[in-house]
Amino acid sequence: MIIAIIVAVIIVLFILIQYNQLIKLRLKVKQSKSGIDVYLKQRFDLIPNLVNTVKGYANYEKGVLDNIVKLRTEYDKTQDVKISEELNNQMNKIIAIAENYPELKASEQFLNLQKNS
């Protein structure tokens, strides 16, 4: 009789231990799914931000280059001193930027966008 009670207690303890392990594993799976969901949401939010950043930088570079081309064309037509000074100022800005950043970076931003998406 005592042996039967001891065996029954051992079986109950074994079942409880296995049940607790299954609960722990289920919680680990839920936690892992939650981590993946968070990562996917961050990635989903990151893509539009990257696209907007690259577009903005590309527009900035386009604006700078378009302005210089426009000023050079006007200067070639009119040989106006004011336009020459403005062109010189714009070129000085480009040179100052080029000293800090050796080349325009839009192509690098596009590459980063492709890598991150």
N, C-alpha and C positions, 0 to 999 in steps of 0.2 A: 504494500500500500504506500509506504513512504517512497519507494523507488518510483512508483507511478506519479506521485505528486512532484518529485524532483524532476522527472522527465517532462512533465507537463509545464513546470515552471521554466525549464530550459527551452522548451519549444516556444513558449510565450515570449521569453526574452529574445530569442533568435528572431521571431516574427517582428517584435518591436524594433530591434536594431535594424533589420532589413527595411522596415517601413521608414524609419528615420533617414536611412541612407538614400532611399528613393525620393523622399521629400527634399533632401539637400541637393540631389542631382537635378530635380525639377526646378528648384530655385536657381541653380547655376545656369540652366538652359534659359530661363526667363531673363536672368541678368545679362547673359550673352546676347540674346535677342534685343534687349533694350540698348545695349552698347552699340550694336549694329545699326539700330534705328537712329540713334543719336548721330553716329558717324554719317549715315546717309542723309540725314536732315542738314547737317553742317555742309556736306558736299553739295547738296541741292541748293542751299543758300549761297554758297561760295561761287558757283558758276555764274549767276547773273552779275555779281559784284566784279568778278574778274573780267567779264565781257565789257561792262561799263567802264572799268578802269582802262582797259586796252583801247576802247573806242575814244575815250577822252584824251588819252595820250596821243593816239594817232591823229585826232583832230587838231591838237596843239601843234604837232609837228607839221601837219599840212598847212595850218594857218601861218606859221612862221615862214615856211618855204614859199607859200603863195604871196605873202607880203613882200618878201625880198624880190621875187620874180617880177611882181607888179612895179615895185620901185625901180628896178633895173630897166624895165621896159619904158617907164615914164621918163627916166633920166636919158635913155638913148634917144627918145623922141625930142625932148625939150632942152636938154643940157642945163636944167634949172639947178641953181646952187642949193636951194632949200631941199629939193628932192635928193640931191647928192648928200647933204648933211644927214637927212633922215635915213638914207640907205647906209651911210657910214655908221650911224647909231645902231641900226638893226644888225649890221655885220659885226659890230663890236659886241652886241648881246650874244650873237651866235658864237663868236670866238670865246667869250667868257663861259658860255655853257659848254663849249667843246673842251675847254681846259678842265672843267670839272667832270664832264662826261664825254669821253673821247669820241663817241659816235652817238647818233640818234638811236633811241632804244625801242622804237615801236616794234621792230621785227623781233627783238628779244621778248617783248611783252606778248606778242602773238605766239611765240614758241612756248612760253610759260603757260599760256592759256590752253594750248593744245596738250601739254603734259598734264595739267591739273584737271582737265575735263575728261 
